[in-house]
C-alpha cells in the first residue's frame, strides 16, 4: 500500500514537472508577444489615468463652472439667452457642443429641451413643430436616474407629441412617466393627462381606468379632489 502511494505521488510530481516545463516552453516561445501584451495593458491603464486626470475631471469642473450662467438666464425666463447664450456667456446649446460628455453637458440637454418646448408654446407659426421636435430630441438624449426630473422630462415629451398630433405616442409617454416613480405630485398629474388623451382618442374605458388609478392611489394629490367629475363623465359616456 505504501509502495502504491509512493508511486502515485511520484506520478503526480512527474505530471506537475511536465506541466511546468510546457509552461516554460510556452513563455520562452511567446515571450515577445507576452511582453507586448503586458506593455499594452500598462499603456491602456496609463491612458485611462491620464484621460481622467487631464481631460475628464478638468472638463467636468469647467462645464460645472460654465452652465450656471445659462441656468440663471433660464430662471429669469430669458429663454433665448439660456438656449443660445449672450455672447459673454454660452447657452445650453454651446455647452452641449463643448461639454456633451460631462454631467453638466447632460443636464444642458434637459434644459435645452425645456427651452425649445417653451419657445414652441409661444410660436403660432409652422416653425413651432420644429421646436417641439427639437425639444423631444434633446429630452430623449437626456440621461438621468433622478426619480423626479426624469419622469417630468418624459411628461414634457408627451406634451410635445400631443402638440404634434401624435396622441397615441403622447399617452404612452404620460403613462411611462407616471409609473416611473410613485409620486403624489408627478404621477397623478401625468395620469390625468393620459386619461384626457384616452378620452380624446375615444377610448373611454381606458380613460376611466386611468382616472380611477388616481382616485385609488393618490389620495393626497391635487388631482384627487377633482377626479370624480372626470370619472362621472366617462361613466356616463360608457353607460350610453
C-alpha positions as CSV (number, residue, x, y, z in Angstrom):
1,X,0.0,0.0,0.0
2,X,2.8,2.4,0.9
3,X,4.6,1.5,-2.3
4,X,1.5,2.3,-4.4
5,X,1.1,5.6,-2.6
6,X,4.7,6.4,-3.3
7,X,4.4,5.6,-6.9
8,X,1.2,7.7,-7.2
9,X,3.0,10.6,-5.6
10,X,5.9,10.2,-8.0
11,X,3.4,10.2,-10.9
12,X,1.8,13.4,-9.7
13,X,5.2,15.1,-9.3
14,X,6.1,14.0,-12.8
15,X,2.8,15.4,-14.2
16,X,3.4,18.7,-12.4
17,X,7.0,18.9,-13.7
18,X,5.8,18.2,-17.2
19,X,3.2,21.0,-16.9
20,X,5.8,23.4,-15.6
21,X,8.1,22.5,-18.5
22,X,5.3,23.1,-21.0
23,X,4.6,26.5,-19.4
24,X,8.2,27.4,-19.5
25,X,8.5,26.4,-23.2
26,X,5.3,28.4,-23.9
27,X,6.7,31.5,-22.2
28,X,10.0,31.2,-23.9
29,X,8.4,30.8,-27.3
30,X,6.0,33.6,-26.8
31,X,7.9,35.9,-24.5
32,X,7.8,38.8,-27.1
33,X,4.1,38.6,-27.5
34,X,3.6,38.4,-23.7
35,X,5.8,41.4,-23.3
36,X,3.8,43.3,-25.8
37,X,0.6,42.3,-24.1
38,X,1.8,43.5,-20.7
39,X,3.1,46.7,-22.2
40,X,-0.3,47.2,-24.0
41,X,-2.3,46.7,-20.8
42,X,0.0,49.1,-19.0
43,X,-0.4,51.6,-21.8
44,X,-4.2,51.4,-21.6
45,X,-4.1,51.9,-17.8
46,X,-1.9,54.9,-18.3
47,X,-4.2,56.3,-20.9
48,X,-7.3,55.9,-18.7
49,X,-5.5,57.5,-15.8
50,X,-4.3,60.4,-18.0
51,X,-7.7,60.9,-19.5
52,X,-9.4,61.1,-16.1
53,X,-6.7,63.4,-14.7
54,X,-6.1,65.7,-17.6
55,X,-9.4,65.6,-19.6
56,X,-12.4,64.2,-17.9
57,X,-12.1,65.9,-14.5
58,X,-11.0,69.3,-15.8
59,X,-13.9,69.2,-18.3
60,X,-16.3,68.3,-15.6
61,X,-15.1,71.3,-13.5
62,X,-15.1,73.7,-16.4
63,X,-18.6,72.6,-17.5
64,X,-19.9,73.0,-14.0
65,X,-18.5,76.5,-13.7
66,X,-19.9,77.4,-17.1
67,X,-23.5,76.2,-17.0
68,X,-24.7,78.3,-14.1
69,X,-24.8,81.4,-16.3
70,X,-27.3,79.7,-18.6
71,X,-29.2,78.4,-15.6
72,X,-29.5,82.0,-14.4
73,X,-31.0,83.1,-17.7
74,X,-33.4,80.2,-17.6
75,X,-34.5,81.0,-14.1
76,X,-35.1,84.6,-15.2
77,X,-37.2,83.3,-18.1
78,X,-34.7,84.7,-20.6
79,X,-35.2,81.5,-22.7
80,X,-33.4,82.7,-25.8
81,X,-30.3,83.7,-23.8
82,X,-30.4,80.5,-21.9
83,X,-30.5,78.4,-25.0
84,X,-28.2,80.4,-27.3
85,X,-26.1,82.4,-24.9
86,X,-25.4,86.1,-24.6
87,X,-22.1,86.4,-26.4
88,X,-20.5,86.9,-23.0
89,X,-21.7,83.6,-21.6
90,X,-22.5,80.4,-23.5
91,X,-26.0,79.0,-23.7
92,X,-27.1,75.4,-23.3
93,X,-26.6,74.5,-26.9
94,X,-22.9,75.6,-26.8
95,X,-22.4,73.8,-23.5
96,X,-23.7,70.6,-25.1
97,X,-21.3,71.0,-28.0
98,X,-18.3,71.7,-25.8
99,X,-19.0,69.5,-22.8
100,X,-21.6,67.0,-24.0
101,X,-19.9,64.1,-22.3
102,X,-19.9,65.7,-18.9
103,X,-22.7,65.7,-16.2
104,X,-23.3,69.4,-16.9
105,X,-23.5,68.7,-20.6
106,X,-26.1,66.1,-20.0
107,X,-28.1,68.5,-17.8
108,X,-27.8,71.1,-20.6
109,X,-29.7,68.7,-22.8
110,X,-32.6,68.7,-20.4
111,X,-32.6,72.5,-20.2
112,X,-32.4,72.8,-24.0
113,X,-35.4,70.5,-24.4
114,X,-37.4,72.6,-21.9
115,X,-36.3,75.8,-23.6
116,X,-37.4,74.6,-27.1
117,X,-40.7,73.5,-25.6
118,X,-41.3,76.9,-24.1
119,X,-40.3,78.6,-27.3
120,X,-42.7,76.4,-29.3
121,X,-45.6,77.2,-26.9
122,X,-45.2,80.9,-27.8
123,X,-44.9,80.3,-31.5
124,X,-48.1,80.3,-33.6
125,X,-46.4,79.5,-36.9
126,X,-45.4,76.2,-38.5
127,X,-41.9,76.6,-37.0
128,X,-43.4,75.6,-33.7
129,X,-43.5,72.0,-34.9
130,X,-39.7,72.1,-35.5
131,X,-39.2,73.5,-32.0
132,X,-41.4,70.7,-30.4
133,X,-39.4,68.1,-32.3
134,X,-36.1,69.7,-31.1
135,X,-37.5,69.5,-27.6
136,X,-38.2,65.8,-28.0
137,X,-34.7,65.2,-29.5
138,X,-32.8,66.8,-26.6
139,X,-35.0,65.3,-23.9
140,X,-34.6,61.8,-25.4
141,X,-30.8,62.3,-25.2
142,X,-31.0,63.4,-21.6
143,X,-30.0,60.6,-19.2
144,X,-30.9,60.7,-15.6
145,X,-31.8,58.3,-12.7
146,X,-33.4,61.1,-10.8
147,X,-36.9,59.9,-10.0
148,X,-38.4,63.4,-10.2
149,X,-36.6,65.1,-13.1
150,X,-36.7,62.1,-15.5
151,X,-40.5,61.5,-15.2
152,X,-41.0,65.2,-15.8
153,X,-38.9,65.2,-18.9
154,X,-40.9,62.2,-20.2
155,X,-44.1,64.1,-19.5
156,X,-42.9,67.1,-21.5
157,X,-42.1,64.8,-24.4
158,X,-45.7,63.7,-24.1
159,X,-46.9,67.3,-24.3
160,X,-44.7,67.8,-27.4
161,X,-46.2,64.7,-29.1
162,X,-49.7,66.0,-28.3
163,X,-48.9,69.3,-30.0
164,X,-47.5,67.4,-33.0
165,X,-50.7,65.4,-33.2
166,X,-49.2,62.1,-32.1
167,X,-51.8,61.4,-29.4
168,X,-51.1,57.7,-29.1
169,X,-47.4,58.3,-28.6
170,X,-48.3,61.1,-26.1
171,X,-50.5,58.8,-23.9
172,X,-47.7,56.2,-24.0
173,X,-45.2,58.7,-22.6
174,X,-47.6,60.1,-20.0
175,X,-48.1,56.6,-18.6
176,X,-44.4,55.8,-18.7
177,X,-43.6,59.0,-16.8
178,X,-46.4,58.4,-14.3
179,X,-45.3,54.8,-13.5
180,X,-41.6,55.5,-13.3
181,X,-41.9,56.7,-9.7
182,X,-45.0,56.7,-7.5
183,X,-45.1,60.4,-6.6
184,X,-48.0,62.3,-5.2
185,X,-47.2,65.3,-7.5
186,X,-45.9,63.9,-10.8
187,X,-47.7,60.6,-11.1
188,X,-51.3,61.9,-10.8
189,X,-50.6,64.9,-13.0
190,X,-49.4,62.7,-15.8
191,X,-52.1,60.1,-15.2
192,X,-54.7,62.8,-15.6
193,X,-53.1,63.9,-18.9
194,X,-53.1,60.2,-20.0
195,X,-56.8,59.9,-19.1
196,X,-57.7,63.1,-21.0
197,X,-55.7,61.8,-24.0
198,X,-57.5,58.4,-23.9
199,X,-60.8,60.3,-23.9
200,X,-59.7,62.3,-27.0
201,X,-58.9,59.0,-28.7
202,X,-62.4,57.8,-27.9
203,X,-61.0,55.1,-25.5
204,X,-63.3,55.9,-22.6
205,X,-62.8,52.6,-20.8
206,X,-59.0,53.3,-20.6
207,X,-59.7,56.9,-19.6
208,X,-62.0,55.7,-16.8
209,X,-59.3,53.1,-15.6
210,X,-56.7,55.8,-15.6
211,X,-58.8,58.3,-13.6
212,X,-59.7,55.5,-11.1
213,X,-56.0,54.9,-10.6
214,X,-55.7,58.5,-9.4
215,X,-58.7,58.0,-7.1
216,X,-57.4,54.8,-5.6
217,X,-53.7,55.6,-5.3
218,X,-53.1,59.3,-4.9
219,X,-55.5,60.4,-2.1
220,X,-53.4,63.4,-1.1
221,X,-52.8,64.8,-4.6
222,X,-54.5,67.9,-6.1
223,X,-55.9,65.8,-8.9
224,X,-57.7,63.5,-6.4
225,X,-60.1,66.3,-5.4
226,X,-61.3,66.9,-8.9
227,X,-61.1,63.5,-10.4
228,X,-64.6,62.4,-9.5
229,X,-66.1,64.7,-12.1
230,X,-63.9,63.2,-14.8
231,X,-64.8,59.7,-13.6
232,X,-68.5,60.6,-13.7
233,X,-68.2,61.9,-17.3
234,X,-66.5,58.7,-18.6
235,X,-69.1,56.5,-16.8
236,X,-71.9,58.5,-18.3
237,X,-70.4,58.1,-21.8
238,X,-69.9,54.3,-21.3
239,X,-73.4,53.9,-20.0
240,X,-75.0,55.2,-23.2
